[in-house]
Amino acid sequence: MTDANTAANTAANTDANTDLTTTPVGTGLRWGILGTGGISTTFTTDILGGGFSVVAVGSRSIESAERFASEHG
């Protein structure tokens, strides 16, 4: 394995092993959500409760995306 591959694998493993429950609030991590159903609602609630922000939402209809955005800030 080359040094570049080793570095990439190390970085990927570090990211995968990061404990997000201890990530400080205000780290600048912003989320975009695709879908406006029940799973997206639960996930968004958890993200917002963890101190992160949701900055975008995608849906098949603009009405659904706008409703989701207004409900979740």
N, C-alpha and C positions, 0 to 999 in steps of 0.2 A: 504494500500500500504506500502511496506517495505521501509526502508531508502534507500536501494540500488536502488529500482525502482524510488523513488522520485528523487534521484540524477541523474539517467540516463535520466529521463524525463526532468528535468531542463536543463541538458546539451544539449539535443536534441532541446529543445525549444530555448535555447540561440543561438545555431548554426543556426537554421532556421530563427531567427530574426536578424542575423548579417547583417548589411548593407555593402555589398561587394563593393559598390561604394566608400566607405571611407577607405577601407583596404589599408594600406600603401604599396607602391611599394617596392619590395625587401623582402617581408615577407617569401619567400621561397616556396610559393604555386606553385606546378608544375602540369600540366595537361597532360593526355593521351587522345588522340582522337580516337574513333572507327568509322570508315567510312571516306570516302574521297569525298563525294558529296557536293552539294550546302549548305546544312544546316551546315555541318562540316566546310566548308570554311568560312561561315559567323561567326560561333561561334569562330573559331580559330582567325579570324581577330579581333574580339571583345576582346578575351582573351589577345592577344598580345598588343592591344591598351591600355589595362588596366594595363600593366606592369607585367603581369604574363608570365610564360614560358610554352611552349608545349615541352614535352620531349619524347613523344612516339606517334606513329600513328599505327593503326591496319586497315587492309583491307583484302578482300578476295584474292587480288593478290599483290605480292611483288612490281610489277611495279607501281601500283597505289599508294601504300604506299610511295615508294621512290619518285615519282613525287610530291605527296602532301607535303612530308617533304622538298624537295628542294624548292618548291614554298613558303613555310611558315617558312623557316629557322629552 
